[in-house]
Amino acid sequence: MDSYRTRISSKGQVVIPVDLREQLGLGKGAHAVWREERGRLILIPIKSLLDELQGCLKPKPGQPSMSDELRRERQREREREDRKS
């Protein structure tokens, strides 16, 4: 793991070294989240955060996905509506 030094400006701005920006695909206007862990600041690009969240939502083997469950529920609702008509 490489270390980089940076300076915090009077406005609280931090410059991310170009090597890291390129490695992480952070271009102008990219969004990220700061998190504090045990006295360290961690910068998480939003894309990585979304990937992490999607991994949490992934069903366990043998379990239906949330989208499958939602489709089945919508199908049941349509069938109930059709019976009422």
C-alpha positions in Angstrom: 0.0 0.0 0.0 1.4 3.4 -1.0 1.3 6.4 1.2 0.6 9.9 -0.1 1.0 13.2 1.7 -1.5 16.0 1.2 -2.4 19.3 2.8 -5.8 20.5 4.0 -6.6 24.0 2.7 -8.0 26.8 4.8 -11.4 25.9 3.3 -11.0 22.3 4.4 -10.3 21.1 0.9 -8.1 18.1 0.2 -6.3 17.3 -3.0 -6.4 13.6 -4.0 -3.1 12.7 -5.7 -3.5 12.1 -9.5 -2.2 8.5 -9.2 -5.0 7.6 -6.8 -7.6 9.5 -8.8 -6.6 7.6 -11.9 -6.5 4.2 -10.1 -10.0 4.7 -8.6 -11.5 6.4 -11.7 -12.3 9.6 -9.9 -12.8 12.4 -12.4 -13.9 16.0 -12.0 -17.3 16.1 -10.3 -17.0 12.5 -8.9 -18.9 11.9 -5.7 -17.5 10.2 -2.6 -18.3 9.6 1.0 -16.0 10.3 4.0 -16.1 7.9 6.9 -14.2 8.0 10.2 -13.0 4.7 11.5 -10.8 4.5 14.7 -9.4 7.9 14.1 -8.7 7.5 10.4 -10.5 9.2 7.5 -11.6 6.8 4.8 -12.8 8.1 1.4 -15.2 5.8 -0.4 -16.1 6.6 -4.1 -19.9 6.4 -4.5 -19.5 3.7 -7.1 -17.7 1.5 -4.6 -20.3 2.3 -2.0 -23.1 1.2 -4.3 -21.3 -2.0 -5.2 -20.9 -2.7 -1.5 -24.6 -2.1 -0.8 -25.6 -4.3 -3.8 -23.5 -7.1 -2.3 -25.4 -6.8 0.9 -28.7 -7.2 -0.9 -27.6 -10.2 -2.9 -29.7 -13.3 -1.8 -28.0 -16.3 -0.2 -27.7 -19.4 -2.3 -31.1 -21.1 -2.7 -33.1 -18.0 -1.6 -35.1 -15.9 -4.1 -33.9 -12.4 -5.0 -35.8 -9.4 -3.9 -36.8 -8.6 -7.5 -38.1 -12.1 -7.9 -40.2 -11.7 -4.7 -41.5 -8.4 -5.9 -42.5 -9.8 -9.3 -44.4 -12.7 -7.7 -46.2 -10.3 -5.3 -47.2 -8.1 -8.3 -48.5 -11.2 -10.1 -50.6 -12.2 -7.1 -52.0 -8.7 -6.9 -52.9 -8.7 -10.6 -54.6 -12.1 -10.1 -56.6 -10.8 -7.1 -57.7 -7.7 -9.1 -58.7 -9.9 -12.1 -60.9 -12.0 -9.8 -62.7 -8.9 -8.5 -63.6 -7.8 -12.0 
